[in-house]
């Protein structure tokens, strides 16, 4: 069984509403004499979007559970047994 968890907590806006699905979040790397800013890419999945992507895998896995928990979309699925 595989679990995909999409972290959204660091992208929280008021009432967990997101203004866009693709964003870059700054990440600062602190060094002795210099601070470097990098950007992390995030994609915020809409409800059902992650499950749709998983079902495009061939052979299609079985989705066991899909739910939203504490700012995270979680999809648990099992790949098919190939004989």
Buried (B, 14 or more C-beta within 10 A) or exposed (E): EEEBEBEBEEBEEEEEEEEEEEBEEEEEEEEEEEEEEEEEEBEBBEEEBBBEEBEEEEEEBEBEEBEEEEEEBBBBBEEEEEE
